[in-house]
Amino acid sequence: MHCPFCRHNDTKVLDSRVAEDGSSIRRRRCCQACEQRFTTLELMQLTVVKRSGATEAFEVSEDDLARLGQQVEDALRGSGQAEFPAHEVGMAILAPLRELDDVAFLRFASVYKQYESADDFEIEIESLRKHRAEQLADLLDGESHDLTSAPSG
């Protein structure tokens, strides 16, 4: 660990504490050269091992998660209720999750919509395809509208 003050690479750990959720370790350190103290936060890096054996870092955009959470909260608040059964929260997650990740949506939907057969998956996949086609058509329509209304010159 390099000292943030003098860049010396010999530091001593004075104290270590594991976060309540166990996902990180906070370490209080002291530089052996300049004797300045500083804190580091160590996070466990999650790795995904694919079927092929290849590995890659597990990454989820915090912006995407925050946006999904906000959309769910907005939908729930819009209902005018203050208390919700867990199942309703799960159902409220479906629409924003569909926009974020198709596979995650299908997995989540299979639980909350209680799929009982492959037909249920096929119906949902067809619905996803239709939704994506409508999104693409809207996007292309918007682009062609922009091109026809652009000033020439």
C-alpha positions, 0 to 999 in steps of 0.5 A: 500500500502506497502512502497517499502523502509521501508515496512510500510503499511501506505502511503498517496496519494499526486497526482493521474492522469488517463492515457490518455486511461483511463486504468490506474491510476498513483499515487504519494505516500508518506510513513507516516513512512520514508517520502520517495516518490514513484509512483504506477501504478494501472491497472484495471483488466479485468474479463471474466464472462463465461456462467456458471457464473464462472469468470476468469481473462482476459489474453492475452499474450503480447508476442503473441500480439507482435508476431502477430503485428510483423507478420502483419507489416512484411507482409505489409512491404513485399508488398513494399507499404507504405499505406494500406486500413484498409481492407488489414490490416484486411486481413493481420491479418488473417494468424497469428491470425489463429495460435494464436486462432481458435475462434478469427480467425473465428470471425475476418474472418467472418467480413473481408471475409464477411461470408453470411451463415453457409456454409461459416463458415463450409468451413472455419472450414474445412480449419482450420481442414486441416491446423491443421492436416498438422501442426500435420503431419509435427510435427510428421514427424519431430519427427520421423525424429529426432528419426531415425537420433539420435545416438545410444549408 
